[in-house]
Amino acid sequence: MASSPDWLPSRELVAAAQLTRFATKASARAGRDLAGGYGDLWRWSVEEPEEFSALVWDEVGMPPRDAAAPVLADDAMPGATWFPGVRLIYALEAFRGRTGSDVAVIAVDETDAVHHITWAELRSRVASFAASLAELGVGPGDRVVGYLPNRLEAVVAFLGTVSLGAIWSMCGLDYAAPAASARFAQLDPTVLVAGVRATVAGRVVDRAGDLTILRASLPTLKATIVVGAQEDSGLDATAWEETQRRLDASLPDVAVPFDHPLWVLFSSGTTGVPKGIVHGHGGVVLELRKHSMLHLDLRPGDRVFWYTSPSWMIWNFLVSNLLLGCTIVCYDGSPAHPGPDRLWQLAARHEAAVLGTSPGYLAACRKAGVTPSSHDLTRLRVLGVTGSTFAADLHRWAIEQVPGAQVVSSSGGTDVATAFASSAPTTPVWAGELSAPCLGVALDAFDDTGRPVRGQLGELVVTRPMPSMPTAFWNDPDGARLRAAYFDHFPGVWRHGDWITLTDHGSVVIHGRSDATLNRNGVRMGSGDIYAAVERLPEVTESLVVGIERPGGGYWMPLFVQPAPGIHVDDDLRDRIRSSIRAHASPRHVPDEIIEVPAVPHTRTGKKLEVPVKRILLGEDPHTVCDPQSVDDPGLLPWYAELRDRHGDSPAR
């Protein structure tokens, strides 16, 4: 870990940050100085969660509440009870106090068609959609599901659904019908809102056939609302336009308890049937307002463009910036079409204050010779990067390319709909590291015995409750699956499943999933450290590494390499890969074999499938190690099985 920061905030930035004002108020509440450094403020936030959360409530624009009422009535994990007796609703919070003529949503597609939707227009569309659902009998607790691209209609359908107290769930048209059904069929939905066309790198993909299959798998449906269908499509469904004609409708004036189900997000499905993760209205509103205001320093009118699919929790994060009065940019298209600089182009054109992307996109830009600074990014204050481990050299490249912005690496997940660790406008940035745990997140690193460790690999844990922790798993009435997923390993403590290091300067380093740890001769290393060393080479597009224990105490560690176009993995490249791992990761973790592969399989949200590949190499059927519909290219998994068989049964034996 680096000792000197690669980026420091200016005095002017620190002075103007909303976090600085918040720290001053926290100091007055705590009776001690918390404005001198982020670390002191963070420690107070986790040591005094009730005081901290009460102050956040007052500062981020939450509705009035009884200040004498409890904030955290029960701090058990799982089962914490936040703000008992408080009632609110996400949709009304999004619209409260918004100016009608300001722009709320900018919708863009690959053809460069752009639509600006004001707050007044958005409210009218949402109210009309909600009235249409109410006419269908949809009410509190009913499920409405969306099979949609990242367009305005998805935002309207989501807000209209939750304004009634109904529960929302969605995946994008990048999911085929079986993958969507594996999620939605669990929910017994009342209404399906679906698109029929997806835009993929200049091609229009017709999803009408998938829609027919999906509808047949959802017997509880009372209605289907279709976006973009032709009049002669033959689909027995309500056209989207029919839901937008109730011009006299008002937004429902209802409120629900703090933990009333808001949405169901789904796990990736790489370890079995996707788990439905339920979050409550109040926890999401409070947590995401906190993150956007205090960590990203966003204000009403700022424009937020985070590239995402509706299948990924980041879509929910993007839309939740409406809760602060920000303008969100929804892009339906490829991040690299018509050229690899597409996201930079859109960020410049739409004057984004925050641009969000992934390490994979940045790596592709670097290899393609993209120069982000060739675009006008003068409005860009934050470049957010998440989705996988962020190598230090790539992080430094991004810092050099966008010198006017803070390059923020963050890590969290679908599980909590927010980040565990990130940056703040007042924190330094060390390349390859996350600047600090987020406020209110009692993040720690535990060894195998449950003791805190510093400066070495440990399990990412959270030792105190957060408002946006799941209220439940769907179809888990006794909570057994929820406890098994997070709380059984260290009773009463959230274990997330990532290896991290907490550094002596307060930052967090993510090393990869702890269930994919490389443990050679008793020395553990996260796979992310290997990827950082390997993928810095221009001849390598991507890599995947697994470690497999053999009978008798042996250990086999293959590295799979997808070379850059026109390159083959020959002995010279293998030697340079080994040298890079020795120099930049660990001599102990030089792989036993380096194998050229056609591609690396991922979840549809971009995470490498290390554990399923490991299970295949151990002899399992590639069709059963995970839900094939959760994989970006399911055909890759049998390829790894064929590789195993060419080695003679399982090479791990």
C-alpha positions as CSV (number, residue, x, y, z in Angstrom):
1,M,0.0,0.0,0.0
2,A,1.3,3.5,-0.9
3,S,2.3,5.8,1.8
4,S,1.7,9.1,-0.1
5,P,-1.7,10.0,-1.5
6,D,-2.0,10.2,-5.3
7,W,-4.7,12.9,-5.0
8,L,-5.4,15.5,-2.3
9,P,-8.5,17.8,-2.0
10,S,-7.8,21.5,-2.3
11,R,-8.5,23.7,0.7
12,E,-11.3,25.3,-1.3
13,L,-12.9,22.0,-1.9
14,V,-12.8,21.0,1.7
15,A,-14.1,24.3,2.8
16,A,-17.1,24.2,0.4
17,A,-18.0,20.5,1.0
18,Q,-21.3,19.7,2.6
19,L,-19.4,17.1,4.7
20,T,-17.4,19.9,6.3
21,R,-20.6,21.7,7.4
22,F,-22.0,18.4,8.6
23,A,-18.8,17.7,10.7
24,T,-19.2,21.1,12.4
25,K,-22.7,20.3,13.4
26,A,-21.6,16.8,14.5
27,S,-19.0,18.5,16.7
28,A,-21.6,20.6,18.4
29,R,-23.8,17.5,19.0
30,A,-20.9,15.3,20.3
31,G,-19.3,18.0,22.4
32,R,-15.9,17.5,20.9
33,D,-14.1,18.5,17.7
34,L,-15.0,16.2,14.8
35,A,-14.1,18.7,12.1
36,G,-10.4,18.1,12.1
37,G,-10.3,14.9,10.1
38,Y,-12.6,12.3,8.4
39,G,-11.4,9.5,10.7
40,D,-12.7,11.2,13.9
41,L,-16.0,11.8,12.3
42,W,-16.3,8.2,11.0
43,R,-15.5,6.8,14.5
44,W,-18.2,8.9,16.1
45,S,-20.6,7.8,13.4
46,V,-20.2,4.2,14.3
47,E,-19.7,4.6,18.0
48,E,-22.9,6.7,18.4
49,P,-25.1,5.4,15.6
50,E,-28.3,7.0,17.0
51,E,-26.8,10.5,17.3
52,F,-25.2,10.2,13.9
53,S,-28.4,8.9,12.2
54,A,-30.5,11.6,13.9
55,L,-28.2,14.3,12.6
56,V,-28.2,12.8,9.1
57,W,-32.0,12.8,9.2
58,D,-32.0,16.5,9.9
59,E,-29.4,17.4,7.3
60,V,-30.3,15.4,4.2
61,G,-33.9,16.6,3.8
62,M,-35.9,13.8,5.5
63,P,-39.5,14.6,6.6
64,P,-40.3,16.0,10.0
65,R,-40.2,13.5,12.9
66,D,-40.6,13.6,16.7
67,A,-37.0,14.4,17.9
68,A,-37.8,12.6,21.2
69,A,-38.7,9.4,19.5
70,P,-36.1,6.6,19.4
71,V,-33.8,6.2,16.4
72,L,-32.6,2.7,16.9
73,A,-35.1,0.7,19.0
74,D,-33.3,-2.6,18.6
75,D,-29.7,-2.9,17.4
76,A,-29.7,-6.7,16.9
77,M,-28.3,-8.1,13.6
78,P,-30.3,-9.3,11.9
79,G,-33.5,-7.6,13.1
80,A,-32.4,-4.0,13.9
81,T,-35.4,-1.6,14.2
82,W,-34.7,1.9,12.9
83,F,-37.0,4.9,13.4
84,P,-40.0,3.0,14.8
85,G,-43.3,4.8,14.2
86,V,-41.9,6.9,11.3
87,R,-44.0,6.7,8.1
88,L,-42.8,8.0,4.7
89,I,-42.8,6.8,1.1
90,Y,-39.9,6.9,-1.4
91,A,-41.9,8.5,-4.3
92,L,-43.1,11.5,-2.3
93,E,-39.6,12.0,-0.9
94,A,-38.3,12.2,-4.5
95,F,-40.8,14.9,-5.4
96,R,-41.0,16.9,-2.2
97,G,-39.9,20.5,-2.8
98,R,-38.9,20.1,-6.4
99,T,-39.2,23.0,-8.9
100,G,-41.5,22.1,-11.7
101,S,-39.5,23.5,-14.6
102,D,-36.1,22.0,-13.7
103,V,-34.9,18.9,-15.5
104,A,-35.2,15.7,-13.5
105,V,-34.3,13.0,-16.1
106,I,-32.2,13.1,-19.3
107,A,-32.9,10.0,-21.4
108,V,-30.4,9.2,-24.1
109,D,-30.0,6.2,-26.5
110,E,-27.4,5.1,-29.0
111,T,-29.0,7.1,-31.8
112,D,-28.3,10.2,-29.8
113,A,-32.0,10.9,-29.4
114,V,-32.2,12.9,-26.2
115,H,-35.3,13.7,-24.0
116,H,-35.3,16.2,-21.2
117,I,-38.1,15.6,-18.6
118,T,-38.9,18.2,-16.1
119,W,-39.9,17.5,-12.5
120,A,-43.5,18.6,-13.3
121,E,-43.6,16.3,-16.3
122,L,-42.1,13.4,-14.4
123,R,-44.6,13.9,-11.5
124,S,-47.5,13.9,-14.0
125,R,-46.3,10.7,-15.7
126,V,-45.7,8.9,-12.4
127,A,-49.2,9.9,-11.1
128,S,-50.8,8.7,-14.3
129,F,-49.0,5.4,-14.2
130,A,-49.9,4.9,-10.5
131,A,-53.6,5.6,-11.3
132,S,-53.4,3.0,-14.0
133,L,-52.0,0.4,-11.6
134,A,-54.7,1.3,-9.0
135,E,-57.4,0.7,-11.6
136,L,-55.9,-2.8,-12.0
137,G,-56.3,-3.3,-8.2
138,V,-52.6,-2.9,-7.3
139,G,-52.1,-1.8,-3.7
140,P,-49.6,-2.0,-0.8
141,G,-47.6,-5.2,-0.8
142,D,-48.5,-6.2,-4.4
143,R,-45.5,-6.9,-6.7
144,V,-45.0,-5.1,-10.0
145,V,-42.0,-6.3,-12.1
146,G,-40.1,-4.6,-14.9
147,Y,-38.4,-6.2,-17.9
148,L,-37.0,-3.0,-19.3
149,P,-34.1,-1.1,-20.7
150,N,-32.5,1.9,-18.9
151,R,-35.0,4.4,-20.2
152,L,-37.5,7.0,-18.8
153,E,-40.3,4.4,-18.7
154,A,-38.4,2.3,-16.1
155,V,-38.0,5.4,-13.9
156,V,-41.7,6.2,-14.2
157,A,-42.9,2.6,-13.6
158,F,-40.7,2.3,-10.5
159,L,-41.8,5.5,-8.9
160,G,-45.5,4.9,-9.8
161,T,-45.4,1.4,-8.3
162,V,-43.8,2.4,-5.0
163,S,-46.0,5.4,-4.7
164,L,-48.8,3.0,-4.0
165,G,-46.9,1.0,-1.4
166,A,-46.5,-1.8,-3.9
167,I,-43.1,-3.6,-4.3
168,W,-40.9,-3.2,-7.4
169,S,-38.4,-5.5,-9.0
170,M,-36.7,-5.2,-12.3
171,C,-34.1,-6.7,-14.7
172,G,-32.9,-5.4,-18.0
173,L,-33.5,-6.8,-21.5
174,D,-29.9,-8.1,-21.4
175,Y,-31.5,-11.1,-19.5
176,A,-33.2,-13.8,-21.5
177,A,-36.6,-15.0,-20.5
178,P,-35.4,-17.9,-18.3
179,A,-33.1,-15.6,-16.3
180,A,-35.9,-13.0,-15.8
181,S,-38.3,-15.8,-14.8
182,A,-35.9,-17.3,-12.3
183,R,-36.3,-14.0,-10.4
184,F,-39.8,-12.8,-11.1
185,A,-41.6,-16.1,-10.6
186,Q,-40.5,-16.1,-7.0
187,L,-42.5,-12.9,-6.4
188,D,-45.9,-13.9,-7.8
189,P,-46.3,-10.5,-9.5
190,T,-49.6,-8.8,-10.3
191,V,-48.3,-6.7,-13.2
192,L,-45.4,-7.0,-15.7
193,V,-44.1,-3.9,-17.4
194,A,-42.0,-4.9,-20.4
195,G,-40.0,-3.6,-23.3
196,V,-39.7,-5.5,-26.5
197,R,-36.6,-4.1,-28.0
198,A,-33.0,-3.8,-26.7
199,T,-30.3,-1.7,-28.2
200,V,-26.9,-3.5,-28.2
201,A,-23.9,-1.9,-30.0
202,G,-25.8,-0.6,-32.9
203,R,-28.1,-3.6,-33.2
204,V,-31.8,-3.7,-32.2
205,V,-32.6,-7.0,-30.5
206,D,-36.2,-8.1,-30.6
207,R,-37.3,-9.5,-27.2
208,A,-41.0,-10.2,-28.1
209,G,-40.3,-13.9,-28.0
210,D,-38.7,-13.7,-24.6
211,L,-41.7,-11.6,-23.4
212,T,-44.1,-14.3,-24.5
213,I,-42.1,-17.0,-22.6
214,L,-41.7,-14.8,-19.6
215,R,-45.5,-14.1,-19.3
216,A,-46.3,-17.8,-19.6
217,S,-44.0,-18.4,-16.5
218,L,-45.9,-15.8,-14.4
219,P,-49.4,-17.2,-13.8
220,T,-50.3,-14.6,-11.2
221,L,-50.2,-11.7,-13.7
222,K,-53.4,-9.7,-14.0
223,A,-51.9,-7.4,-16.7
224,T,-48.9,-6.8,-18.9
225,I,-48.0,-3.2,-19.9
226,V,-45.7,-3.1,-23.0
227,V,-43.3,-0.4,-24.0
228,G,-42.5,0.1,-27.7
229,A,-44.7,-2.6,-29.2
230,Q,-46.0,-2.1,-32.7
231,E,-49.8,-2.0,-33.2
232,D,-49.7,-5.2,-35.2
233,S,-47.4,-7.0,-32.8
234,G,-50.2,-9.4,-31.8
235,L,-49.3,-9.1,-28.1
236,D,-52.3,-9.2,-25.8
237,A,-51.2,-6.4,-23.6
238,T,-51.8,-2.8,-22.6
239,A,-49.7,-0.3,-24.5
240,W,-47.5,2.0,-22.3
241,E,-49.2,5.0,-23.8
242,E,-52.5,3.9,-22.2
243,T,-50.9,4.4,-18.8
244,Q,-49.9,8.0,-19.6
245,R,-53.3,9.5,-20.4
246,R,-54.6,10.2,-16.9
247,L,-53.6,13.8,-17.0
248,D,-55.7,14.8,-14.1
249,A,-54.3,12.2,-11.7
250,S,-52.5,13.2,-8.5
251,L,-49.6,11.4,-6.9
252,P,-51.0,9.2,-4.2
253,D,-50.7,10.9,-0.8
254,V,-49.9,7.8,1.3
255,A,-47.1,6.8,3.6
256,V,-45.8,3.4,4.8
257,P,-43.8,2.3,7.8
258,F,-40.1,2.9,7.7
259,D,-39.3,-0.7,6.9
260,H,-42.2,-1.4,4.5
261,P,-40.8,-3.3,1.4
262,L,-39.7,-0.9,-1.3
263,W,-38.0,-3.3,-3.8
264,V,-36.6,-6.8,-4.2
265,L,-33.1,-6.9,-5.6
266,F,-31.7,-10.2,-6.7
267,S,-28.3,-11.8,-6.1
268,S,-26.3,-12.8,-9.1
269,G,-27.4,-16.5,-9.0
270,T,-23.9,-17.8,-9.3
271,T,-24.3,-20.1,-6.3
272,G,-27.9,-21.3,-6.9
273,V,-31.3,-19.8,-7.3
274,P,-31.1,-16.0,-7.2
275,K,-31.9,-14.7,-3.7
276,G,-34.5,-12.0,-3.4
277,I,-33.2,-9.2,-1.2
278,V,-35.8,-6.9,0.3
279,H,-35.1,-3.4,1.4
280,G,-37.3,-0.9,3.1
281,H,-38.4,2.6,2.1
282,G,-36.9,4.5,5.0
283,G,-33.5,2.8,5.1
284,V,-33.0,3.3,1.4
285,V,-34.1,6.9,1.4
286,L,-31.9,7.8,4.4
287,E,-28.8,5.9,3.3
288,L,-28.7,6.9,-0.3
289,R,-29.3,10.6,0.6
290,K,-26.5,10.3,3.0
291,H,-24.1,8.8,0.5
292,S,-24.9,11.2,-2.4
293,M,-24.8,14.3,-0.2
294,L,-21.9,13.6,2.2
295,H,-19.7,11.3,0.1
296,L,-20.4,12.6,-3.4
297,D,-21.1,16.2,-2.4
298,L,-24.2,16.3,-4.7
299,R,-26.7,19.1,-4.6
300,P,-30.0,19.8,-6.3
301,G,-29.6,20.3,-10.0
302,D,-26.3,18.4,-10.3
303,R,-26.2,15.9,-13.1
304,V,-25.4,12.2,-12.3
305,F,-24.5,9.8,-15.1
306,W,-23.7,6.3,-14.0
307,Y,-23.5,3.7,-16.7
308,T,-25.5,0.7,-15.6
309,S,-28.0,-2.0,-16.6
310,P,-31.4,-2.1,-14.9
311,S,-30.3,-5.6,-13.8
312,W,-27.6,-4.1,-11.4
313,M,-28.2,-2.4,-8.1
314,I,-26.3,0.6,-9.5
315,W,-29.5,1.4,-11.5
316,N,-31.3,1.8,-8.2
317,F,-28.5,4.0,-6.9
318,L,-28.7,6.1,-10.0
319,V,-32.4,6.7,-9.7
320,S,-32.1,7.4,-6.0
321,N,-30.2,10.6,-6.8
322,L,-33.6,12.1,-7.5
323,L,-34.1,12.0,-3.7
324,L,-31.6,14.9,-3.5
325,G,-33.1,16.8,-6.5
326,C,-30.3,15.8,-8.8
327,T,-30.8,15.3,-12.6
328,I,-30.1,11.7,-13.6
329,V,-28.9,10.6,-17.1
330,C,-30.3,7.3,-18.2
331,Y,-28.4,5.8,-21.1
332,D,-29.8,2.9,-23.2
333,G,-26.9,1.6,-25.1
334,S,-23.4,0.2,-25.2
335,P,-20.6,2.0,-23.3
336,A,-18.3,1.6,-26.3
337,H,-20.5,2.3,-29.3
338,P,-19.9,3.9,-31.7
339,G,-16.5,4.3,-30.2
340,P,-14.7,3.4,-26.9
341,D,-14.9,7.0,-25.7
342,R,-18.7,7.0,-25.7
343,L,-19.2,7.5,-21.9
344,W,-16.7,10.4,-21.8
345,Q,-18.6,11.9,-24.8
346,L,-21.9,11.7,-23.0
347,A,-20.6,13.0,-19.7
348,A,-19.2,16.0,-21.5
349,R,-22.3,16.6,-23.6
350,H,-24.7,16.4,-20.6
351,E,-22.4,18.2,-18.2
352,A,-22.2,15.5,-15.6
353,A,-21.0,16.3,-12.1
354,V,-20.6,12.6,-11.5
355,L,-19.7,9.9,-14.0
356,G,-19.8,6.3,-12.9
357,T,-18.2,3.4,-14.6
358,S,-16.2,0.2,-14.1
359,P,-12.5,-0.8,-14.0
360,G,-13.2,-2.9,-17.1
361,Y,-14.4,0.2,-19.1
362,L,-11.4,2.2,-18.0
363,A,-9.0,-0.6,-18.9
364,A,-10.6,-0.8,-22.3
365,C,-10.2,2.9,-22.8
366,R,-6.5,2.8,-21.8
367,K,-5.8,-0.1,-24.2
368,A,-7.6,1.7,-27.0
369,G,-5.6,4.9,-26.4
370,V,-8.7,7.0,-25.4
371,T,-7.9,10.4,-24.1
372,P,-10.8,11.5,-21.8
373,S,-9.4,15.0,-21.5
374,S,-10.1,15.5,-25.2
375,H,-13.7,16.0,-24.1
376,D,-14.9,19.0,-22.1
377,L,-15.1,17.5,-18.6
378,T,-14.9,20.8,-16.7
379,R,-18.2,20.1,-14.9
380,L,-17.0,16.6,-13.7
381,R,-16.2,16.6,-10.0
382,V,-16.3,12.9,-9.3
383,L,-15.4,9.8,-11.4
384,G,-16.9,6.9,-9.6
385,V,-15.5,3.4,-10.2
386,T,-17.1,0.2,-8.9
387,G,-18.0,-3.4,-9.9
388,S,-14.7,-5.1,-9.5
389,T,-11.2,-4.6,-8.0
390,F,-9.5,-1.4,-9.3
391,A,-5.8,-1.9,-9.9
392,A,-3.5,0.9,-8.7
393,D,-1.9,1.5,-12.1
394,L,-5.3,1.9,-13.8
395,H,-6.4,4.1,-10.9
396,R,-3.4,6.4,-11.5
397,W,-4.1,6.5,-15.2
398,A,-7.6,7.7,-14.5
399,I,-6.3,10.3,-12.1
400,E,-4.0,11.6,-14.7
401,Q,-6.7,11.6,-17.4
402,V,-9.3,13.6,-15.4
403,P,-7.2,15.9,-13.3
404,G,-10.1,18.1,-12.4
405,A,-12.1,15.2,-10.7
406,Q,-11.7,13.0,-7.7
407,V,-11.4,9.4,-8.9
408,V,-13.5,7.5,-6.3
409,S,-13.3,3.8,-5.9
410,S,-16.2,2.3,-3.9
411,S,-17.4,-1.1,-2.8
412,G,-20.7,-2.2,-1.5
413,G,-23.4,-4.2,-3.1
414,T,-26.9,-5.4,-3.9
415,D,-27.1,-6.7,-0.3
416,V,-27.2,-3.2,1.2
417,A,-28.0,-1.1,-1.8
418,T,-25.1,1.2,-1.0
419,A,-21.4,1.3,-0.4
420,F,-19.4,0.0,2.6
421,A,-16.3,2.0,1.7
422,S,-15.6,4.8,-0.7
423,S,-14.2,8.4,-0.5
424,A,-15.5,11.8,0.5
425,P,-14.7,15.2,-0.8
426,T,-12.3,15.8,2.2
427,T,-10.4,12.5,1.9
428,P,-7.1,11.9,0.1
429,V,-7.0,9.2,-2.6
430,W,-4.4,6.4,-2.8
431,A,-4.5,4.6,-6.1
432,G,-5.8,1.1,-5.8
433,E,-7.4,1.8,-2.5
434,L,-10.8,3.0,-1.2
435,S,-10.2,6.1,0.8
436,A,-12.2,5.2,3.9
437,P,-15.2,3.3,5.3
438,C,-18.4,5.2,4.7
439,L,-20.0,7.2,7.5
440,G,-22.2,5.1,9.7
441,V,-20.6,1.8,8.4
442,A,-18.9,0.0,11.3
443,L,-16.5,-1.7,8.9
444,D,-13.8,-4.0,10.2
445,A,-11.5,-6.8,9.1
446,F,-11.6,-10.1,11.0
447,D,-9.3,-13.0,11.0
448,D,-10.6,-16.6,11.0
449,T,-11.1,-16.4,14.8
450,G,-13.2,-13.2,14.7
451,R,-10.4,-10.9,15.9
452,P,-9.8,-7.5,14.2
453,V,-6.7,-7.3,12.1
454,R,-4.8,-4.4,10.6
455,G,-2.4,-4.3,7.7
456,Q,-3.2,-7.9,6.6
457,L,-5.9,-9.8,4.9
458,G,-9.1,-10.1,6.8
459,E,-12.8,-10.8,6.2
460,L,-14.9,-7.6,5.5
461,V,-17.4,-7.4,8.3
462,V,-19.8,-4.8,9.6
463,T,-20.2,-4.9,13.4
464,R,-23.2,-2.5,13.8
465,P,-26.5,-2.3,11.9
466,M,-27.0,0.0,8.9
467,P,-30.4,1.4,8.0
468,S,-30.3,-0.1,4.5
469,M,-29.4,-3.7,5.5
470,P,-32.0,-6.1,4.1
471,T,-35.3,-6.3,6.0
472,A,-35.6,-9.9,4.7
473,F,-35.0,-12.4,2.0
474,W,-38.1,-13.1,-0.1
475,N,-39.7,-16.4,0.8
476,D,-37.6,-16.8,3.9
477,P,-40.3,-16.5,6.7
478,D,-38.1,-17.6,9.6
479,G,-35.0,-15.7,8.4
480,A,-32.8,-18.8,8.2
481,R,-31.5,-18.0,4.7
482,L,-30.7,-14.4,5.6
483,R,-28.8,-15.5,8.7
484,A,-26.9,-18.1,6.8
485,A,-25.9,-15.6,4.1
486,Y,-24.4,-13.0,6.4
487,F,-24.5,-13.8,10.1
488,D,-23.8,-17.4,10.9
489,H,-20.0,-17.2,10.3
490,F,-19.5,-14.5,13.0
491,P,-22.7,-14.6,15.0
492,G,-24.3,-11.1,15.3
493,V,-21.8,-9.6,12.8
494,W,-22.3,-9.1,9.1
495,R,-19.8,-11.1,7.0
496,H,-19.8,-9.9,3.4
497,G,-17.5,-12.4,1.7
498,D,-14.7,-10.1,0.6
499,W,-11.1,-10.1,1.6
500,I,-9.9,-6.6,2.6
501,T,-6.9,-4.9,4.2
502,L,-7.4,-1.9,6.5
503,T,-4.3,0.2,6.1
504,D,-2.5,2.3,8.7
505,H,-3.7,5.5,6.9
506,G,-7.3,4.6,7.2
507,S,-8.0,3.3,3.7
508,V,-9.5,0.0,2.6
509,V,-8.0,-2.4,0.0
510,I,-10.3,-4.9,-1.7
511,H,-8.6,-8.2,-2.7
512,G,-11.5,-10.1,-4.1
513,R,-14.1,-12.6,-2.8
514,S,-13.0,-14.6,0.3
515,D,-14.6,-17.8,-1.1
516,A,-12.1,-17.5,-4.0
517,T,-9.0,-16.9,-1.9
518,L,-5.6,-18.0,-3.1
519,N,-4.0,-19.8,-0.2
520,R,-0.6,-21.2,-1.2
521,N,1.6,-22.6,1.5
522,G,-0.5,-20.9,4.1
523,V,0.0,-17.4,2.5
524,R,-3.4,-15.9,1.4
525,M,-3.8,-13.5,-1.4
526,G,-6.9,-12.1,-3.1
527,S,-7.4,-12.7,-6.8
528,G,-7.7,-9.0,-7.4
529,D,-3.9,-8.6,-6.6
530,I,-3.1,-11.1,-9.4
531,Y,-5.4,-9.4,-11.9
532,A,-3.8,-6.1,-11.2
533,A,-0.4,-7.5,-12.0
534,V,-1.5,-9.4,-15.1
535,E,-3.9,-7.0,-16.7
536,R,-1.4,-4.2,-16.7
537,L,0.3,-5.9,-19.7
538,P,-1.1,-4.5,-23.0
539,E,-1.2,-8.0,-24.5
540,V,-3.7,-9.2,-21.9
541,T,-7.4,-8.3,-22.2
542,E,-8.5,-10.1,-19.1
543,S,-7.5,-13.0,-16.7
544,L,-9.0,-15.3,-14.2
545,V,-7.2,-17.3,-11.5
546,V,-8.3,-20.0,-9.1
547,G,-6.6,-22.0,-6.4
548,I,-7.6,-25.6,-5.9
549,E,-6.6,-27.9,-2.9
550,R,-5.5,-31.3,-4.1
551,P,-5.7,-34.5,-2.0
552,G,-2.5,-35.1,0.0
553,G,-2.0,-31.4,0.6
554,G,-1.2,-30.4,-2.9
555,Y,-2.3,-27.1,-4.5
556,W,-3.0,-26.3,-8.1
557,M,-3.2,-22.7,-9.3
558,P,-4.0,-22.1,-13.0
559,L,-4.2,-18.7,-14.5
560,F,-6.6,-18.3,-17.5
561,V,-5.6,-15.5,-19.9
562,Q,-7.7,-13.9,-22.6
563,P,-5.1,-12.2,-24.8
564,A,-5.6,-8.9,-26.7
565,P,-6.9,-9.2,-30.3
566,G,-4.2,-10.6,-32.6
567,I,-2.1,-11.9,-29.7
568,H,-1.5,-15.5,-28.6
569,V,-0.3,-16.7,-25.2
570,D,3.2,-18.0,-26.1
571,D,6.1,-18.8,-23.9
572,D,7.4,-15.2,-24.1
573,L,4.1,-13.8,-22.8
574,R,3.9,-16.4,-20.1
575,D,7.4,-15.4,-18.9
576,R,6.4,-11.7,-18.8
577,I,3.1,-12.6,-16.9
578,R,5.1,-14.5,-14.3
579,S,7.6,-11.7,-14.0
580,S,4.8,-9.2,-13.5
581,I,3.2,-11.3,-10.8
582,R,6.5,-11.7,-9.0
583,A,7.2,-7.9,-9.1
584,H,3.7,-6.6,-8.5
585,A,1.9,-9.2,-6.4
586,S,3.8,-12.1,-4.9
587,P,6.5,-14.6,-5.9
588,R,4.6,-17.3,-3.9
589,H,1.6,-16.8,-6.1
590,V,3.1,-17.3,-9.6
591,P,0.6,-19.7,-11.3
592,D,1.3,-23.3,-12.0
593,E,-0.1,-23.0,-15.5
594,I,-1.0,-20.1,-17.8
595,I,-3.7,-21.1,-20.2
596,E,-5.1,-19.1,-23.1
597,V,-8.9,-18.9,-23.1
598,P,-11.4,-17.4,-25.5
599,A,-12.9,-15.2,-22.8
600,V,-13.5,-14.9,-19.1
601,P,-17.0,-15.6,-17.9
602,H,-18.8,-13.0,-15.7
603,T,-22.0,-12.4,-13.9
604,R,-24.2,-10.0,-15.8
605,T,-23.0,-7.2,-13.5
606,G,-19.4,-7.8,-14.4
607,K,-18.0,-10.0,-11.6
608,K,-15.7,-12.8,-12.7
609,L,-17.0,-16.3,-12.1
610,E,-14.1,-17.6,-10.0
611,V,-16.0,-20.0,-7.8
612,P,-18.1,-21.6,-10.6
613,V,-15.0,-22.1,-12.7
614,K,-13.2,-23.7,-9.7
615,R,-16.1,-26.0,-9.2
616,I,-16.1,-27.0,-12.8
617,L,-12.4,-27.8,-12.6
618,L,-13.2,-30.0,-9.5
619,G,-15.4,-32.1,-11.7
620,E,-18.9,-30.6,-11.4
621,D,-21.3,-30.2,-14.3
622,P,-21.0,-26.7,-15.8
623,H,-24.8,-26.5,-16.1
624,T,-25.3,-26.9,-12.3
625,V,-22.5,-24.8,-10.8
626,C,-24.6,-21.7,-11.3
627,D,-27.7,-20.4,-13.1
628,P,-26.5,-20.2,-16.7
629,Q,-28.9,-17.3,-17.2
630,S,-26.9,-15.3,-14.7
631,V,-23.8,-15.5,-16.9
632,D,-22.9,-13.0,-19.6
633,D,-21.8,-15.8,-22.0
634,P,-23.1,-19.2,-20.7
635,G,-21.4,-21.0,-23.5
636,L,-18.0,-20.3,-21.9
637,L,-18.7,-22.7,-18.9
638,P,-18.8,-25.9,-21.0
639,W,-15.5,-24.7,-22.6
640,Y,-13.8,-24.9,-19.1
641,A,-15.3,-28.3,-18.6
642,E,-13.8,-29.4,-21.9
643,L,-10.5,-28.1,-20.8
644,R,-10.8,-30.1,-17.6
645,D,-11.6,-33.2,-19.6
646,R,-8.7,-32.7,-22.0
647,H,-6.4,-32.7,-18.9
648,G,-7.8,-36.2,-18.1
649,D,-10.9,-36.0,-15.8
650,S,-10.3,-33.3,-13.2
651,P,-6.9,-31.7,-13.3
652,A,-7.4,-30.9,-9.6
653,R,-7.2,-34.6,-8.6
